[in-house]
Amino acid sequence: MWHDNYGMGWPMWAVMILGLIALWVLVALLVRHSFNGRRPGSFPSRSALAELDARLARGDISTDDYTAARRLISDGH
């Protein structure tokens, strides 16, 4: 009854293995995307510091605010 050649042959095993590989690649891509490439302790983005520099240059913030904000950006908080 169980050995009447209606089981899964090698093509079905190949499809299952490729499907599992595709699933794990998808999971890895989703995890990578969710962290967006940022790692704890990584350098801050230049755009945040450039925006802060521009705000200081325009006179939107004081030097004390600039120093405090730059410290926060550099520490990653």
C-alpha positions, 0 to 999 in steps of 0.5 A: 500500500505504501510502496506503490510508487506514488511517493515523492520522487527526486523532482519533488525533493528538489522543489522542496529543497529549493523552496526552503532555500528561498524561504531562508533567503527571504527571511535573511533579507527581511531581517537585514532590511529591518535593521537597515544596515545600522549596527550598535556603535556604528558611525552616525550618518553624515546627513544628520551631522550635515543638517545639524551644521546647516542649522548652526550656520543659519542661526537656528540653534545656539552653540550649546544646543549644537554641542548637545545635539552633536554629542547625542548623534555621536553617541548614537542615542 
